[in-house]
Amino acid sequence: MTNNLVRSLLSFRSINPLGGLMRAFSIMYTARCTATGDHNGRVVCDDDRSHLDVKLTKPKELGGSGGSGTNPEELFAAGYSACFLAAMGLAAQNLKKSLPSASSVSAAVSIGKHDNGNYGFKVELTVKIPNAKQADADALVKAAHNICPYSHATRNNIDVKIKTIT
């Protein structure tokens, strides 16, 4: 009962339980997915299975079978790379620059343990912007990193390295 009251009060006052005030937030879209069956289950979109319905398989490196299927780290890499590419498009518009259609973002998401025993991630983004001047590409990537919601979520929480190739 007390925990529910505290959660309600924190939510009502828009206070982040980790400290600090939360910013105002206007929802534009909500994705809802459900995972079942641990690392050997499925993840499906709740509103329409045709959007996402994938088998989960634990990688061999983490003690799993490594069979066909995906895992949370691959889904995170897919989401971050796609979101960052979209943010680059918006950044290009804002900077009044063109983004070549052959541009790409690859994400490498590594899972491991911190020295305190807690699990964590490291991310490496490789951004390719063909035929761009390096200074223009760097400015575009910097702007995209400030726009991308994944970058906001990981900032000061996960080590993210970005490499830009022209």
C-alpha positions as a Markdown table, in Angstrom:
| # | Residue | x | y | z |
|---|---|---|---|---|
| 1 | Met | 0.0 | 0.0 | 0.0 |
| 2 | Thr | 2.7 | 2.5 | 1.0 |
| 3 | Asn | 4.8 | 1.7 | -2.2 |
| 4 | Asn | 1.7 | 2.3 | -4.4 |
| 5 | Leu | 1.1 | 5.6 | -2.6 |
| 6 | Val | 4.7 | 6.7 | -3.1 |
| 7 | Arg | 4.6 | 5.7 | -6.8 |
| 8 | Ser | 1.4 | 7.6 | -7.3 |
| 9 | Leu | 2.8 | 10.7 | -5.6 |
| 10 | Leu | 6.0 | 10.5 | -7.6 |
| 11 | Ser | 4.0 | 10.1 | -10.8 |
| 12 | Phe | 1.6 | 12.9 | -9.9 |
| 13 | Arg | 4.4 | 15.3 | -9.1 |
| 14 | Ser | 6.5 | 14.3 | -12.1 |
| 15 | Ile | 9.5 | 13.6 | -10.0 |
| 16 | Asn | 12.1 | 11.1 | -11.2 |
| 17 | Pro | 12.7 | 8.5 | -8.5 |
| 18 | Leu | 16.4 | 8.6 | -9.4 |
| 19 | Gly | 16.5 | 12.4 | -8.7 |
| 20 | Gly | 15.5 | 15.5 | -10.5 |
| 21 | Leu | 12.4 | 16.8 | -12.2 |
| 22 | Met | 11.1 | 15.1 | -15.2 |
| 23 | Arg | 10.5 | 17.1 | -18.4 |
| 24 | Ala | 7.0 | 17.6 | -19.8 |
| 25 | Phe | 6.3 | 14.8 | -22.3 |
| 26 | Ser | 3.8 | 14.7 | -25.2 |
| 27 | Ile | 3.3 | 11.1 | -26.5 |
| 28 | Met | 3.4 | 10.8 | -30.3 |
| 29 | Tyr | 3.4 | 7.0 | -30.6 |
| 30 | Thr | 3.5 | 4.0 | -28.3 |
| 31 | Ala | 4.8 | 0.6 | -29.3 |
| 32 | Arg | 3.6 | -2.2 | -27.2 |
| 33 | Cys | 5.3 | -5.6 | -27.3 |
| 34 | Thr | 5.2 | -8.6 | -25.0 |
| 35 | Ala | 8.1 | -11.1 | -24.3 |
| 36 | Thr | 7.3 | -14.6 | -23.1 |
| 37 | Gly | 9.3 | -17.7 | -22.4 |
| 38 | Asp | 12.6 | -16.2 | -21.1 |
| 39 | His | 15.5 | -16.2 | -23.6 |
| 40 | Asn | 14.0 | -19.1 | -25.6 |
| 41 | Gly | 10.5 | -17.6 | -26.1 |
| 42 | Arg | 9.0 | -15.0 | -28.3 |
| 43 | Val | 8.5 | -11.2 | -28.6 |
| 44 | Val | 5.3 | -10.0 | -30.4 |
| 45 | Cys | 3.7 | -6.6 | -31.0 |
| 46 | Asp | 0.6 | -6.5 | -29.0 |
| 47 | Asp | -1.4 | -4.4 | -31.5 |
| 48 | Asp | -0.5 | -6.3 | -34.7 |
| 49 | Arg | 1.7 | -9.5 | -34.8 |
| 50 | Ser | 2.5 | -8.7 | -38.4 |
| 51 | His | 4.6 | -5.8 | -37.2 |
| 52 | Leu | 6.9 | -8.0 | -35.0 |
| 53 | Asp | 6.7 | -11.6 | -34.1 |
| 54 | Val | 10.2 | -13.1 | -33.4 |
| 55 | Lys | 11.6 | -16.1 | -31.7 |
| 56 | Leu | 14.1 | -15.4 | -28.9 |
| 57 | Thr | 17.3 | -17.5 | -28.6 |
| 58 | Lys | 20.0 | -17.0 | -26.1 |
| 59 | Pro | 23.4 | -16.6 | -27.7 |
| 60 | Lys | 26.0 | -19.3 | -27.1 |
| 61 | Glu | 28.3 | -16.7 | -25.5 |
| 62 | Leu | 25.7 | -16.3 | -22.8 |
| 63 | Gly | 25.2 | -20.0 | -22.2 |
| 64 | Gly | 22.4 | -20.5 | -24.8 |
| 65 | Ser | 22.0 | -22.8 | -27.8 |
| 66 | Gly | 22.7 | -20.0 | -30.3 |
| 67 | Gly | 20.0 | -21.4 | -32.5 |
| 68 | Ser | 17.8 | -19.5 | -35.0 |
| 69 | Gly | 16.1 | -16.5 | -33.4 |
| 70 | Thr | 17.1 | -13.2 | -32.1 |
| 71 | Asn | 18.0 | -11.7 | -28.6 |
| 72 | Pro | 17.5 | -8.5 | -26.7 |
| 73 | Glu | 20.9 | -7.2 | -27.7 |
| 74 | Glu | 20.2 | -7.6 | -31.4 |
| 75 | Leu | 16.8 | -5.9 | -31.0 |
| 76 | Phe | 18.5 | -3.0 | -29.2 |
| 77 | Ala | 21.1 | -2.8 | -32.0 |
| 78 | Ala | 18.3 | -2.8 | -34.6 |
| 79 | Gly | 16.3 | -0.2 | -32.8 |
| 80 | Tyr | 19.2 | 2.1 | -32.1 |
| 81 | Ser | 20.6 | 2.0 | -35.6 |
| 82 | Ala | 17.2 | 2.6 | -37.2 |
| 83 | Cys | 16.4 | 5.4 | -34.9 |
| 84 | Phe | 19.8 | 7.1 | -35.3 |
| 85 | Leu | 19.4 | 6.9 | -39.1 |
| 86 | Ala | 16.0 | 8.6 | -38.8 |
| 87 | Ala | 17.5 | 11.3 | -36.5 |
| 88 | Met | 20.2 | 11.9 | -39.2 |
| 89 | Gly | 17.4 | 12.6 | -41.7 |
| 90 | Leu | 15.9 | 15.1 | -39.3 |
| 91 | Ala | 19.3 | 16.6 | -38.5 |
| 92 | Ala | 20.0 | 17.0 | -42.2 |
| 93 | Gln | 16.7 | 18.9 | -42.7 |
| 94 | Asn | 17.5 | 21.1 | -39.7 |
| 95 | Leu | 21.0 | 21.8 | -41.1 |
| 96 | Lys | 19.7 | 22.3 | -44.6 |
| 97 | Lys | 22.0 | 19.5 | -45.9 |
| 98 | Ser | 21.2 | 16.5 | -48.0 |
| 99 | Leu | 21.5 | 13.0 | -46.6 |
| 100 | Pro | 22.6 | 10.5 | -49.3 |
| 101 | Ser | 20.1 | 7.6 | -49.6 |
| 102 | Ala | 23.1 | 5.2 | -49.4 |
| 103 | Ser | 23.8 | 6.5 | -45.8 |
| 104 | Ser | 23.7 | 3.8 | -43.1 |
| 105 | Val | 24.1 | 3.3 | -39.4 |
| 106 | Ser | 25.4 | 0.0 | -37.9 |
| 107 | Ala | 25.2 | -0.6 | -34.2 |
| 108 | Ala | 27.2 | -3.1 | -32.2 |
| 109 | Val | 25.7 | -3.7 | -28.8 |
| 110 | Ser | 27.9 | -5.6 | -26.3 |
| 111 | Ile | 26.6 | -6.9 | -23.0 |
| 112 | Gly | 29.0 | -7.6 | -20.1 |
| 113 | Lys | 29.5 | -7.1 | -16.4 |
| 114 | His | 30.8 | -4.0 | -14.7 |
| 115 | Asp | 33.4 | -4.4 | -11.9 |
| 116 | Asn | 30.6 | -4.2 | -9.4 |
| 117 | Gly | 28.9 | -7.4 | -10.9 |
| 118 | Asn | 26.0 | -5.6 | -12.5 |
| 119 | Tyr | 25.3 | -6.2 | -16.2 |
| 120 | Gly | 25.6 | -3.4 | -18.6 |
| 121 | Phe | 25.9 | -2.5 | -22.3 |
| 122 | Lys | 28.5 | -0.8 | -24.5 |
| 123 | Val | 27.4 | 0.5 | -27.9 |
| 124 | Glu | 29.5 | 1.3 | -31.0 |
| 125 | Leu | 27.7 | 3.1 | -33.9 |
| 126 | Thr | 29.3 | 3.2 | -37.3 |
| 127 | Val | 27.8 | 5.9 | -39.5 |
| 128 | Lys | 28.5 | 5.9 | -43.2 |
| 129 | Ile | 27.7 | 9.0 | -45.2 |
| 130 | Pro | 29.1 | 8.5 | -48.7 |
| 131 | Asn | 30.7 | 11.4 | -50.5 |
| 132 | Ala | 30.2 | 13.8 | -47.7 |
| 133 | Lys | 32.8 | 16.2 | -46.5 |
| 134 | Gln | 34.1 | 14.9 | -43.1 |
| 135 | Ala | 33.3 | 18.2 | -41.3 |
| 136 | Asp | 29.7 | 18.1 | -42.7 |
| 137 | Ala | 29.3 | 14.4 | -41.7 |
| 138 | Asp | 30.6 | 15.1 | -38.2 |
| 139 | Ala | 28.2 | 18.0 | -37.8 |
| 140 | Leu | 25.3 | 15.9 | -39.0 |
| 141 | Val | 26.2 | 13.0 | -36.6 |
| 142 | Lys | 26.6 | 15.3 | -33.7 |
| 143 | Ala | 23.2 | 16.9 | -34.4 |
| 144 | Ala | 21.6 | 13.4 | -34.8 |
| 145 | His | 23.1 | 12.3 | -31.5 |
| 146 | Asn | 21.3 | 15.2 | -29.8 |
| 147 | Ile | 18.0 | 14.3 | -31.5 |
| 148 | Cys | 17.9 | 10.5 | -31.3 |
| 149 | Pro | 15.8 | 9.2 | -28.4 |
| 150 | Tyr | 18.1 | 6.2 | -28.0 |
| 151 | Ser | 21.0 | 8.5 | -27.6 |
| 152 | His | 19.1 | 10.4 | -24.9 |
| 153 | Ala | 18.2 | 7.2 | -23.1 |
| 154 | Thr | 21.8 | 5.9 | -23.2 |
| 155 | Arg | 23.6 | 9.2 | -22.4 |
| 156 | Asn | 25.5 | 9.0 | -19.1 |
| 157 | Asn | 24.3 | 5.4 | -18.7 |
| 158 | Ile | 26.0 | 3.5 | -21.4 |
| 159 | Asp | 29.4 | 4.0 | -23.1 |
| 160 | Val | 28.5 | 5.0 | -26.7 |
| 161 | Lys | 31.2 | 5.4 | -29.3 |
| 162 | Ile | 30.4 | 6.8 | -32.7 |
| 163 | Lys | 32.6 | 6.4 | -35.8 |
| 164 | Thr | 31.8 | 8.5 | -38.9 |
| 165 | Ile | 32.9 | 7.3 | -42.3 |
| 166 | Thr | 32.6 | 9.3 | -45.5 |
